[in-house]
């Protein structure tokens, strides 16, 4: 797995601590404008869960 740092066996992910990296903050789908568009398009019952 590319996002994990060090020699971590994926089958042990629930058994030992580990560090990981991601680039989600830079993903275009997660911009404020895109998120606000998605949120306003959700059915009302979905909005109440968050």
C-alpha distance matrix in Angstrom:
0.0 3.8 5.7 5.9 8.9 10.2 9.9 8.8 9.0 7.6 11.2 12.6 11.3 15.0 16.5 15.6 15.1 12.2 11.9 9.7 10.8 11.6 14.4 16.0 19.3 19.8 19.1 22.6 22.5 22.5 25.6 28.6 30.6 28.1 27.5 31.2 31.8 29.5 30.9 34.4 33.8 32.6 35.2 37.0 35.8 32.1 33.1 34.7 31.6 29.9
3.8 0.0 3.8 5.6 7.9 10.0 11.0 10.7 12.0 11.0 14.8 15.7 14.0 17.6 19.1 17.5 16.4 13.0 11.5 8.8 8.7 9.5 11.8 14.1 17.1 17.2 17.0 20.5 21.0 21.0 23.7 26.9 28.9 26.7 26.3 30.1 30.8 28.8 30.4 33.9 33.4 32.6 35.5 37.3 36.4 32.7 33.3 35.1 32.2 30.2
5.7 3.8 0.0 3.8 6.6 9.8 11.5 10.7 12.5 11.2 14.9 15.1 12.7 15.9 17.6 15.9 14.1 10.6 8.6 5.3 5.2 6.3 9.4 11.5 14.3 15.1 15.2 18.9 19.3 18.6 21.4 24.3 26.6 24.6 23.9 27.6 28.7 26.7 28.0 31.5 31.4 30.4 33.4 34.9 34.0 30.3 30.6 32.3 29.5 27.2
5.9 5.6 3.8 0.0 3.8 6.5 8.2 7.2 9.6 9.0 12.7 12.2 10.1 13.5 14.6 12.5 10.9 7.3 6.1 4.4 6.6 9.2 12.7 14.6 17.1 18.3 18.7 22.4 22.6 21.6 24.4 27.2 29.7 27.8 26.7 30.3 31.6 29.6 30.5 34.1 34.1 32.8 35.6 36.9 35.7 32.0 32.4 33.8 30.7 28.6
8.9 7.9 6.6 3.8 0.0 3.8 6.9 7.4 10.8 11.5 14.9 13.8 12.1 15.4 15.7 12.8 10.9 7.2 5.7 5.6 7.6 11.0 14.3 16.7 18.6 19.8 20.8 24.6 25.2 23.9 26.4 29.1 31.8 30.2 29.2 32.7 34.3 32.4 33.2 36.9 37.1 35.9 38.7 39.9 38.8 35.1 35.3 36.5 33.5 31.2
10.2 10.0 9.8 6.5 3.8 0.0 3.8 5.8 9.4 11.3 14.3 12.9 12.3 15.6 15.0 12.1 11.0 8.0 8.0 9.0 11.4 14.7 18.0 20.4 22.4 23.5 24.4 28.2 28.8 27.6 30.2 32.8 35.5 33.9 32.9 36.4 37.9 35.9 36.7 40.4 40.5 39.2 41.9 43.0 41.7 38.2 38.4 39.5 36.4 34.2
9.9 11.0 11.5 8.2 6.9 3.8 0.0 3.8 6.5 9.4 11.9 10.8 11.3 14.7 13.7 11.4 11.6 9.3 10.6 11.5 14.2 17.2 20.5 22.7 25.1 26.1 26.7 30.4 30.7 29.8 32.6 35.3 37.9 35.9 34.9 38.4 39.7 37.5 38.3 42.1 41.9 40.4 42.9 44.2 42.6 39.1 39.8 40.7 37.4 35.6
8.8 10.7 10.7 7.2 7.4 5.8 3.8 0.0 3.8 6.1 8.5 7.3 7.5 11.0 10.4 8.6 9.1 7.3 9.4 10.3 13.5 16.2 19.8 21.4 24.0 25.4 25.6 29.3 29.1 28.1 31.2 33.7 36.3 34.2 32.9 36.4 37.7 35.2 35.9 39.6 39.4 37.7 40.0 41.2 39.5 36.1 36.8 37.7 34.3 32.6
9.0 12.0 12.5 9.6 10.8 9.4 6.5 3.8 0.0 3.8 5.5 5.5 7.1 10.3 10.0 9.6 11.2 10.2 12.5 13.0 16.0 18.2 21.7 23.0 25.9 27.3 26.9 30.5 30.0 29.4 32.6 35.2 37.6 35.2 33.8 37.4 38.4 35.7 36.5 40.2 39.6 37.7 39.8 41.2 39.2 35.9 37.1 37.9 34.4 33.1
7.6 11.0 11.2 9.0 11.5 11.3 9.4 6.1 3.8 0.0 3.8 5.3 5.4 8.8 9.9 10.1 11.4 10.4 12.4 12.0 14.9 16.4 19.8 20.6 23.7 25.2 24.5 27.9 27.0 26.6 30.0 32.5 34.7 32.1 30.7 34.3 35.2 32.3 33.1 36.8 36.1 34.1 36.1 37.6 35.6 32.3 33.6 34.5 31.0 29.9
11.2 14.8 14.9 12.7 14.9 14.3 11.9 8.5 5.5 3.8 0.0 3.8 5.7 7.7 8.5 10.1 12.4 12.5 15.1 15.3 18.3 19.7 23.2 23.6 26.8 28.4 27.5 30.8 29.6 29.1 32.7 34.9 37.2 34.5 32.9 36.3 37.1 34.1 34.6 38.3 37.5 35.2 36.9 38.2 36.0 32.9 34.4 35.0 31.4 30.7
12.6 15.7 15.1 12.2 13.8 12.9 10.8 7.3 5.5 5.3 3.8 0.0 3.8 5.5 5.0 6.4 9.1 9.9 13.2 14.2 17.7 19.7 23.3 23.8 26.6 28.6 28.2 31.6 30.6 29.6 33.0 35.1 37.6 35.2 33.4 36.7 37.9 35.0 35.2 38.9 38.5 36.2 37.9 38.9 36.6 33.5 34.8 35.1 31.4 30.5
11.3 14.0 12.7 10.1 12.1 12.3 11.3 7.5 7.1 5.4 5.7 3.8 0.0 3.8 5.5 6.0 7.3 7.7 10.5 11.3 14.7 16.5 20.1 20.4 23.1 25.3 24.9 28.3 27.2 26.0 29.4 31.4 34.0 31.7 29.7 33.1 34.4 31.5 31.7 35.4 35.2 32.9 34.7 35.7 33.5 30.3 31.4 31.8 28.2 27.1
15.0 17.6 15.9 13.5 15.4 15.6 14.7 11.0 10.3 8.8 7.7 5.5 3.8 0.0 3.8 6.1 7.9 9.7 12.8 13.9 17.3 18.9 22.5 22.2 24.8 27.3 26.8 30.1 28.6 27.3 30.6 32.2 34.9 32.7 30.4 33.5 34.9 31.9 31.7 35.4 35.2 32.6 34.1 34.8 32.3 29.4 30.5 30.5 26.8 26.0
16.5 19.1 17.6 14.6 15.7 15.0 13.7 10.4 10.0 9.9 8.5 5.0 5.5 3.8 0.0 3.8 7.1 9.7 13.3 15.2 18.9 21.1 24.8 25.0 27.3 29.9 29.7 33.1 31.9 30.4 33.7 35.3 38.1 36.0 33.7 36.8 38.4 35.5 35.2 39.0 38.9 36.3 37.9 38.4 35.9 33.1 34.1 33.9 30.2 29.3
15.6 17.5 15.9 12.5 12.8 12.1 11.4 8.6 9.6 10.1 10.1 6.4 6.0 6.1 3.8 0.0 3.8 6.6 10.3 12.9 16.6 19.3 23.0 23.6 25.7 28.2 28.4 32.0 31.2 29.5 32.6 34.3 37.3 35.4 33.3 36.4 38.2 35.6 35.3 39.1 39.3 37.0 38.8 39.3 37.1 34.1 34.7 34.7 31.1 29.8
15.1 16.4 14.1 10.9 10.9 11.0 11.6 9.1 11.2 11.4 12.4 9.1 7.3 7.9 7.1 3.8 0.0 3.8 7.2 10.2 13.8 16.6 20.4 21.0 22.7 25.3 26.0 29.6 29.0 27.0 29.8 31.5 34.6 33.0 30.9 34.0 36.0 33.6 33.3 37.1 37.5 35.4 37.5 37.8 35.9 32.8 33.1 33.2 29.8 28.0
12.2 13.0 10.6 7.3 7.2 8.0 9.3 7.3 10.2 10.4 12.5 9.9 7.7 9.7 9.7 6.6 3.8 0.0 3.8 6.7 10.4 13.5 17.2 18.3 20.1 22.4 23.1 26.9 26.6 24.8 27.5 29.5 32.6 31.0 29.2 32.4 34.3 32.1 32.2 35.9 36.3 34.5 36.9 37.5 35.9 32.6 32.8 33.3 30.0 28.0
11.9 11.5 8.6 6.1 5.7 8.0 10.6 9.4 12.5 12.4 15.1 13.2 10.5 12.8 13.3 10.3 7.2 3.8 0.0 3.8 7.1 10.4 14.0 15.4 17.0 19.1 20.2 24.0 24.1 22.2 24.7 26.8 29.8 28.5 26.9 30.1 32.1 30.2 30.4 34.1 34.7 33.2 35.9 36.5 35.3 31.8 31.7 32.5 29.5 27.1
9.7 8.8 5.3 4.4 5.6 9.0 11.5 10.3 13.0 12.0 15.3 14.2 11.3 13.9 15.2 12.9 10.2 6.7 3.8 0.0 3.8 6.9 10.6 12.1 14.1 15.9 16.8 20.6 20.7 19.1 21.7 24.1 27.0 25.4 24.1 27.5 29.2 27.4 27.9 31.6 32.0 30.7 33.5 34.5 33.5 29.9 29.8 31.0 28.1 25.6
10.8 8.7 5.2 6.6 7.6 11.4 14.2 13.5 16.0 14.9 18.3 17.7 14.7 17.3 18.9 16.6 13.8 10.4 7.1 3.8 0.0 3.8 7.1 9.3 11.0 12.5 13.7 17.5 18.1 16.5 18.8 21.5 24.2 22.8 21.9 25.3 27.0 25.5 26.3 29.8 30.3 29.5 32.6 33.7 33.0 29.3 29.0 30.6 28.0 25.3
11.6 9.5 6.3 9.2 11.0 14.7 17.2 16.2 18.2 16.4 19.7 19.7 16.5 18.9 21.1 19.3 16.6 13.5 10.4 6.9 3.8 0.0 3.8 5.7 8.0 9.3 10.0 13.8 14.4 13.0 15.5 18.3 20.8 19.2 18.5 22.1 23.5 22.0 23.1 26.6 26.9 26.3 29.5 30.9 30.5 26.7 26.4 28.3 25.9 23.2
14.4 11.8 9.4 12.7 14.3 18.0 20.5 19.8 21.7 19.8 23.2 23.3 20.1 22.5 24.8 23.0 20.4 17.2 14.0 10.6 7.1 3.8 0.0 3.8 5.5 5.6 6.8 10.5 11.8 10.6 12.6 15.8 18.0 16.6 16.5 20.0 21.3 20.2 21.7 24.9 25.3 25.2 28.7 30.1 30.2 26.5 25.9 28.2 26.2 23.3
16.0 14.1 11.5 14.6 16.7 20.4 22.7 21.4 23.0 20.6 23.6 23.8 20.4 22.2 25.0 23.6 21.0 18.3 15.4 12.1 9.3 5.7 3.8 0.0 3.8 5.3 5.1 8.6 8.9 7.3 9.9 12.9 15.2 13.5 13.0 16.6 17.9 16.7 17.9 21.2 21.7 21.5 24.9 26.3 26.5 22.7 22.1 24.5 22.6 19.7
19.3 17.1 14.3 17.1 18.6 22.4 25.1 24.0 25.9 23.7 26.8 26.6 23.1 24.8 27.3 25.7 22.7 20.1 17.0 14.1 11.0 8.0 5.5 3.8 0.0 3.8 5.7 8.4 9.4 6.8 8.1 10.7 13.5 12.8 12.3 15.4 17.3 16.7 17.7 20.8 21.8 21.9 25.5 26.5 27.0 23.4 22.2 24.6 23.1 19.8
19.8 17.2 15.1 18.3 19.8 23.5 26.1 25.4 27.3 25.2 28.4 28.6 25.3 27.3 29.9 28.2 25.3 22.4 19.1 15.9 12.5 9.3 5.6 5.3 3.8 0.0 3.8 6.3 8.7 7.5 8.0 11.3 13.3 12.5 13.1 16.2 17.5 17.4 19.0 21.7 22.5 23.1 26.8 28.3 29.0 25.4 24.4 27.0 25.7 22.6
19.1 17.0 15.2 18.7 20.8 24.4 26.7 25.6 26.9 24.5 27.5 28.2 24.9 26.8 29.7 28.4 26.0 23.1 20.2 16.8 13.7 10.0 6.8 5.1 5.7 3.8 0.0 3.8 5.5 5.6 7.2 10.9 12.2 10.5 11.3 14.7 15.3 14.8 16.9 19.6 19.9 20.5 24.2 26.0 26.7 23.1 22.4 25.3 24.0 21.2
22.6 20.5 18.9 22.4 24.6 28.2 30.4 29.3 30.5 27.9 30.8 31.6 28.3 30.1 33.1 32.0 29.6 26.9 24.0 20.6 17.5 13.8 10.5 8.6 8.4 6.3 3.8 0.0 3.8 5.4 5.6 9.3 9.5 7.7 9.7 12.7 12.7 12.8 15.4 17.5 17.7 19.0 22.8 24.7 26.0 22.5 21.7 24.9 24.1 21.4
22.5 21.0 19.3 22.6 25.2 28.8 30.7 29.1 30.0 27.0 29.6 30.6 27.2 28.6 31.9 31.2 29.0 26.6 24.1 20.7 18.1 14.4 11.8 8.9 9.4 8.7 5.5 3.8 0.0 3.8 5.7 8.7 8.8 5.8 7.0 10.5 10.3 9.5 12.2 14.6 14.5 15.5 19.2 21.3 22.3 18.8 18.3 21.6 20.7 18.3
22.5 21.0 18.6 21.6 23.9 27.6 29.8 28.1 29.4 26.6 29.1 29.6 26.0 27.3 30.4 29.5 27.0 24.8 22.2 19.1 16.5 13.0 10.6 7.3 6.8 7.5 5.6 5.4 3.8 0.0 3.8 6.5 8.2 6.3 5.9 9.5 10.7 10.0 11.6 14.4 15.2 15.7 19.4 20.8 21.8 18.3 17.2 20.1 19.2 16.3
25.6 23.7 21.4 24.4 26.4 30.2 32.6 31.2 32.6 30.0 32.7 33.0 29.4 30.6 33.7 32.6 29.8 27.5 24.7 21.7 18.8 15.5 12.6 9.9 8.1 8.0 7.2 5.6 5.7 3.8 0.0 3.8 5.5 5.4 6.1 8.5 10.0 10.8 12.2 14.3 15.6 16.9 20.6 21.8 23.3 20.1 18.4 21.4 21.1 18.0
28.6 26.9 24.3 27.2 29.1 32.8 35.3 33.7 35.2 32.5 34.9 35.1 31.4 32.2 35.3 34.3 31.5 29.5 26.8 24.1 21.5 18.3 15.8 12.9 10.7 11.3 10.9 9.3 8.7 6.5 3.8 0.0 3.8 5.6 5.2 6.0 8.5 10.0 10.4 12.1 14.3 15.6 19.1 19.8 21.7 18.8 16.5 19.4 19.6 16.4
30.6 28.9 26.6 29.7 31.8 35.5 37.9 36.3 37.6 34.7 37.2 37.6 34.0 34.9 38.1 37.3 34.6 32.6 29.8 27.0 24.2 20.8 18.0 15.2 13.5 13.3 12.2 9.5 8.8 8.2 5.5 3.8 0.0 3.8 5.6 5.3 6.3 8.8 10.1 10.9 12.6 14.8 18.4 19.4 21.7 19.1 17.0 20.3 20.9 18.1
28.1 26.7 24.6 27.8 30.2 33.9 35.9 34.2 35.2 32.1 34.5 35.2 31.7 32.7 36.0 35.4 33.0 31.0 28.5 25.4 22.8 19.2 16.6 13.5 12.8 12.5 10.5 7.7 5.8 6.3 5.4 5.6 3.8 0.0 3.8 5.5 5.1 6.3 8.7 10.1 10.9 12.8 16.5 18.2 20.1 17.2 15.8 19.3 19.5 17.0
27.5 26.3 23.9 26.7 29.2 32.9 34.9 32.9 33.8 30.7 32.9 33.4 29.7 30.4 33.7 33.3 30.9 29.2 26.9 24.1 21.9 18.5 16.5 13.0 12.3 13.1 11.3 9.7 7.0 5.9 6.1 5.2 5.6 3.8 0.0 3.8 5.4 5.1 6.1 8.6 9.9 10.8 14.5 15.7 17.4 14.3 12.6 15.9 15.9 13.3
31.2 30.1 27.6 30.3 32.7 36.4 38.4 36.4 37.4 34.3 36.3 36.7 33.1 33.5 36.8 36.4 34.0 32.4 30.1 27.5 25.3 22.1 20.0 16.6 15.4 16.2 14.7 12.7 10.5 9.5 8.5 6.0 5.3 5.5 3.8 0.0 3.8 5.5 5.1 6.2 8.6 10.2 13.6 14.3 16.6 14.1 11.8 15.1 16.0 13.5
31.8 30.8 28.7 31.6 34.3 37.9 39.7 37.7 38.4 35.2 37.1 37.9 34.4 34.9 38.4 38.2 36.0 34.3 32.1 29.2 27.0 23.5 21.3 17.9 17.3 17.5 15.3 12.7 10.3 10.7 10.0 8.5 6.3 5.1 5.4 3.8 0.0 3.8 5.6 5.4 6.4 9.0 12.5 14.0 16.6 14.3 12.7 16.3 17.3 15.5
29.5 28.8 26.7 29.6 32.4 35.9 37.5 35.2 35.7 32.3 34.1 35.0 31.5 31.9 35.5 35.6 33.6 32.1 30.2 27.4 25.5 22.0 20.2 16.7 16.7 17.4 14.8 12.8 9.5 10.0 10.8 10.0 8.8 6.3 5.1 5.5 3.8 0.0 3.8 5.5 5.2 6.5 10.2 12.2 14.1 11.4 10.5 14.3 14.7 13.2
30.9 30.4 28.0 30.5 33.2 36.7 38.3 35.9 36.5 33.1 34.6 35.2 31.7 31.7 35.2 35.3 33.3 32.2 30.4 27.9 26.3 23.1 21.7 17.9 17.7 19.0 16.9 15.4 12.2 11.6 12.2 10.4 10.1 8.7 6.1 5.1 5.6 3.8 0.0 3.8 5.4 5.4 8.8 9.7 11.7 9.1 7.3 10.9 11.8 10.1
34.4 33.9 31.5 34.1 36.9 40.4 42.1 39.6 40.2 36.8 38.3 38.9 35.4 35.4 39.0 39.1 37.1 35.9 34.1 31.6 29.8 26.6 24.9 21.2 20.8 21.7 19.6 17.5 14.6 14.4 14.3 12.1 10.9 10.1 8.6 6.2 5.4 5.5 3.8 0.0 3.8 5.6 8.2 9.0 12.0 10.5 8.5 12.0 13.8 12.7
33.8 33.4 31.4 34.1 37.1 40.5 41.9 39.4 39.6 36.1 37.5 38.5 35.2 35.2 38.9 39.3 37.5 36.3 34.7 32.0 30.3 26.9 25.3 21.7 21.8 22.5 19.9 17.7 14.5 15.2 15.6 14.3 12.6 10.9 9.9 8.6 6.4 5.2 5.4 3.8 0.0 3.8 6.6 8.9 11.5 10.0 9.4 13.1 14.5 14.1
32.6 32.6 30.4 32.8 35.9 39.2 40.4 37.7 37.7 34.1 35.2 36.2 32.9 32.6 36.3 37.0 35.4 34.5 33.2 30.7 29.5 26.3 25.2 21.5 21.9 23.1 20.5 19.0 15.5 15.7 16.9 15.6 14.8 12.8 10.8 10.2 9.0 6.5 5.4 5.6 3.8 0.0 3.8 6.3 8.1 6.2 6.4 10.0 11.0 11.2
35.2 35.5 33.4 35.6 38.7 41.9 42.9 40.0 39.8 36.1 36.9 37.9 34.7 34.1 37.9 38.8 37.5 36.9 35.9 33.5 32.6 29.5 28.7 24.9 25.5 26.8 24.2 22.8 19.2 19.4 20.6 19.1 18.4 16.5 14.5 13.6 12.5 10.2 8.8 8.2 6.6 3.8 0.0 3.8 5.6 5.5 6.7 9.2 10.8 12.1
37.0 37.3 34.9 36.9 39.9 43.0 44.2 41.2 41.2 37.6 38.2 38.9 35.7 34.8 38.4 39.3 37.8 37.5 36.5 34.5 33.7 30.9 30.1 26.3 26.5 28.3 26.0 24.7 21.3 20.8 21.8 19.8 19.4 18.2 15.7 14.3 14.0 12.2 9.7 9.0 8.9 6.3 3.8 0.0 3.8 5.4 5.2 6.6 9.3 10.8
35.8 36.4 34.0 35.7 38.8 41.7 42.6 39.5 39.2 35.6 36.0 36.6 33.5 32.3 35.9 37.1 35.9 35.9 35.3 33.5 33.0 30.5 30.2 26.5 27.0 29.0 26.7 26.0 22.3 21.8 23.3 21.7 21.7 20.1 17.4 16.6 16.6 14.1 11.7 12.0 11.5 8.1 5.6 3.8 0.0 3.8 5.5 5.5 7.1 9.8
32.1 32.7 30.3 32.0 35.1 38.2 39.1 36.1 35.9 32.3 32.9 33.5 30.3 29.4 33.1 34.1 32.8 32.6 31.8 29.9 29.3 26.7 26.5 22.7 23.4 25.4 23.1 22.5 18.8 18.3 20.1 18.8 19.1 17.2 14.3 14.1 14.3 11.4 9.1 10.5 10.0 6.2 5.5 5.4 3.8 0.0 3.8 5.5 5.6 7.5
33.1 33.3 30.6 32.4 35.3 38.4 39.8 36.8 37.1 33.6 34.4 34.8 31.4 30.5 34.1 34.7 33.1 32.8 31.7 29.8 29.0 26.4 25.9 22.1 22.2 24.4 22.4 21.7 18.3 17.2 18.4 16.5 17.0 15.8 12.6 11.8 12.7 10.5 7.3 8.5 9.4 6.4 6.7 5.2 5.5 3.8 0.0 3.8 5.5 5.8
34.7 35.1 32.3 33.8 36.5 39.5 40.7 37.7 37.9 34.5 35.0 35.1 31.8 30.5 33.9 34.7 33.2 33.3 32.5 31.0 30.6 28.3 28.2 24.5 24.6 27.0 25.3 24.9 21.6 20.1 21.4 19.4 20.3 19.3 15.9 15.1 16.3 14.3 10.9 12.0 13.1 10.0 9.2 6.6 5.5 5.5 3.8 0.0 3.8 5.5
31.6 32.2 29.5 30.7 33.5 36.4 37.4 34.3 34.4 31.0 31.4 31.4 28.2 26.8 30.2 31.1 29.8 30.0 29.5 28.1 28.0 25.9 26.2 22.6 23.1 25.7 24.0 24.1 20.7 19.2 21.1 19.6 20.9 19.5 15.9 16.0 17.3 14.7 11.8 13.8 14.5 11.0 10.8 9.3 7.1 5.6 5.5 3.8 0.0 3.8
29.9 30.2 27.2 28.6 31.2 34.2 35.6 32.6 33.1 29.9 30.7 30.5 27.1 26.0 29.3 29.8 28.0 28.0 27.1 25.6 25.3 23.2 23.3 19.7 19.8 22.6 21.2 21.4 18.3 16.3 18.0 16.4 18.1 17.0 13.3 13.5 15.5 13.2 10.1 12.7 14.1 11.2 12.1 10.8 9.8 7.5 5.8 5.5 3.8 0.0
